[in-house]
Amino acid sequence: MTMLTRQAPRHGFAIVAVVVTLAFISFLMVTIARQNLAHRQYLVQREHLVEADWLARAGIELATSRLLADPTYSGETAAILEHAEVRIAVRNQRVPPDVLRITCEARVAAEGRGVTRDATRLVRRIIRDGKARLETVE
């Protein structure tokens, strides 16, 4: 006579399969969250770089308008935005002597570190018919 033995149901296998699946899904979610955070940080950094570039250019334009109004203008530090600072310096060139060098440094404060961009332009102040104008020197 042959005895048939009953095997116990394998409920434990289903639970293990569910736990492994949940662990894999959790791993994917964490990986996606980290990639999203890294991408967001990259975009914020890129935004600060573009902002600093434009602020440096705006500083050059500010300096040229001030030079037109006041030929003795030598520069300033301006807070154009609340989280940014623009340093403007105007110096006379030695060669050629009538050329001015406008240097502008824009710093945008980021979380933990800041972004700095520079811009420089050489200009010559010309007075014709009683009106002053600035001409860019190449």
C-alpha positions as CSV (number, residue, x, y, z in Angstrom):
1,M,0.0,0.0,0.0
2,T,1.3,3.3,-1.0
3,M,0.9,6.2,1.3
4,L,0.3,9.6,-0.2
5,T,1.8,12.4,1.7
6,R,0.3,15.8,1.5
7,Q,2.5,18.7,0.9
8,A,2.0,21.8,3.0
9,P,0.8,24.8,1.0
10,R,3.6,27.2,0.0
11,H,2.3,30.5,1.4
12,G,5.8,31.5,2.3
13,F,6.9,31.5,-1.3
14,A,4.2,34.1,-2.3
15,I,5.2,36.4,0.5
16,V,8.9,36.2,-0.5
17,A,7.9,37.0,-4.1
18,V,5.9,40.0,-3.0
19,V,8.8,41.3,-0.7
20,V,11.3,40.9,-3.5
21,T,9.0,42.7,-6.0
22,L,8.4,45.6,-3.5
23,A,12.2,45.8,-2.8
24,F,12.8,46.1,-6.6
25,I,10.1,48.8,-7.0
26,S,11.5,50.7,-4.0
27,F,15.0,50.6,-5.6
28,L,13.6,52.0,-8.8
29,M,11.7,54.7,-7.0
30,V,14.8,55.8,-5.1
31,T,16.9,55.8,-8.3
32,I,14.3,57.9,-10.1
33,A,14.1,60.3,-7.2
34,R,17.9,60.7,-7.1
35,Q,18.0,61.3,-10.8
36,N,15.2,63.9,-10.6
37,L,17.0,65.7,-7.7
38,A,20.4,65.7,-9.6
39,H,18.6,67.1,-12.8
40,R,16.9,69.8,-10.7
41,Q,20.2,70.8,-9.2
42,Y,21.8,70.9,-12.7
43,L,19.0,73.1,-13.9
44,V,19.2,75.5,-11.0
45,Q,23.0,75.8,-11.5
46,R,22.4,76.4,-15.2
47,E,19.9,79.1,-14.4
48,H,22.4,80.8,-12.1
49,L,25.0,80.7,-14.9
50,V,22.7,82.3,-17.4
51,E,21.6,84.8,-14.9
52,A,25.2,85.8,-14.1
53,D,26.0,86.1,-17.8
54,W,23.2,88.5,-18.3
55,L,24.0,90.4,-15.2
56,A,27.6,90.9,-16.3
57,R,26.3,92.3,-19.6
58,A,23.8,94.5,-17.8
59,G,26.7,95.8,-15.7
60,I,28.6,96.8,-18.8
61,E,25.5,98.6,-20.1
62,L,25.1,100.3,-16.7
63,A,28.7,101.4,-16.8
64,T,28.4,102.8,-20.3
65,S,25.3,104.9,-19.4
66,R,27.1,106.2,-16.3
67,L,30.1,107.1,-18.3
68,L,28.0,109.1,-20.8
69,A,26.6,111.1,-17.9
70,D,29.9,111.4,-15.9
71,P,33.3,111.0,-17.6
72,T,35.0,110.6,-14.1
73,Y,32.9,107.5,-13.3
74,S,35.2,104.8,-12.0
75,G,32.8,101.9,-11.1
76,E,30.6,100.7,-8.3
77,T,29.1,97.6,-6.7
78,A,25.4,97.3,-7.5
79,A,22.8,94.9,-6.1
80,I,20.6,94.5,-9.1
81,L,18.8,91.5,-7.7
82,E,18.5,90.5,-4.1
83,H,20.6,87.3,-4.5
84,A,23.1,88.8,-7.0
85,E,25.9,91.4,-6.9
86,V,27.6,93.2,-9.8
87,R,31.0,94.8,-9.4
88,I,31.9,97.4,-12.1
89,A,35.4,98.8,-12.6
90,V,36.4,101.4,-15.2
91,R,40.1,101.9,-15.8
92,N,42.1,104.0,-18.3
93,Q,44.1,101.9,-20.8
94,R,47.8,102.8,-21.2
95,V,47.9,102.0,-24.8
96,P,46.0,103.6,-26.5
97,P,45.6,106.3,-23.8
98,D,42.1,107.5,-24.7
99,V,40.5,104.0,-24.3
100,L,38.6,102.9,-21.2
101,R,38.4,99.3,-20.0
102,I,35.1,98.4,-18.4
103,T,35.2,95.2,-16.4
104,C,32.2,93.8,-14.8
105,E,32.0,90.8,-12.4
106,A,28.5,89.4,-11.6
107,R,28.1,87.0,-8.7
108,V,24.8,85.1,-8.2
109,A,24.5,83.4,-4.9
110,A,23.4,79.8,-5.1
111,E,22.6,77.3,-2.4
112,G,26.0,76.6,-0.8
113,R,28.1,78.1,-3.6
114,G,27.9,81.0,-5.9
115,V,28.4,81.5,-9.7
116,T,30.6,84.2,-11.0
117,R,30.8,85.5,-14.6
118,D,33.0,88.3,-16.0
119,A,32.5,90.7,-19.0
120,T,34.9,93.2,-20.4
121,R,34.5,95.9,-23.0
122,L,36.9,98.5,-24.3
123,V,35.3,101.9,-25.2
124,R,36.5,105.3,-26.4
125,R,34.6,108.4,-25.3
126,I,34.0,110.7,-28.2
127,I,32.4,114.2,-28.1
128,R,30.8,115.5,-31.3
129,D,28.6,118.5,-31.6
130,G,28.5,118.8,-27.9
131,K,27.2,115.3,-27.3
132,A,29.2,112.5,-25.7
133,R,29.0,109.0,-27.0
134,L,31.0,105.8,-26.5
135,E,32.5,103.8,-29.3
136,T,33.5,100.2,-28.8
137,V,37.1,99.5,-29.5
138,E,38.1,96.2,-31.1
